[in-house]
Amino acid sequence: MKVRGCRWVDVRGSSDPRGTVSFIETGIDLDFTIRRAFWIHGVPVGKPRGHHAHREVRLAMIAVAGGADLVLDDGTHRETVRLDRPDRAMLVEPWVWHELVDFAASTVVLVLASANYAESDYIRDYDTFRREVKAR
């Protein structure tokens, strides 16, 4: 990854004839405590989600069903990856602009966050994001 603050993490699991269970644990797979979990689903074809950055919150994003493109931008580099495997999570650190686009039908993206929701943590305007990143 060229985008600073982003990396793939393998999601552990176990399979047998009954199916697969996947799991991710704080202190083992994630180096942050999960304070909030939410999932994105029912996104109409052609509609995007995200389009923001966080000042402090860290995220782990996992496509538990279907898939979507995740656009990542640290203010210098921009890269698109495909979230489409329940056995891989993308870790997104603060100060990374992220957009989810090109959702497949029936996609569910689970997001694990390091903090509870606070509107003040969000940067929702790309030009503001670029200015704040440059000023850091």
ABEGO torsion letter per residue (X at the ends): XABBGBBBBBBBBBBBAAEBBBBBBBGAABABBBABBBBBBGBBBGBBBEGBBBAABBBBBBBABEBBBBBBBAGABBBBBBBABAABBBBBBBGBBBBBBGBBBGBBBBBBBABBBBAAABBABAAAAAAAAAAX
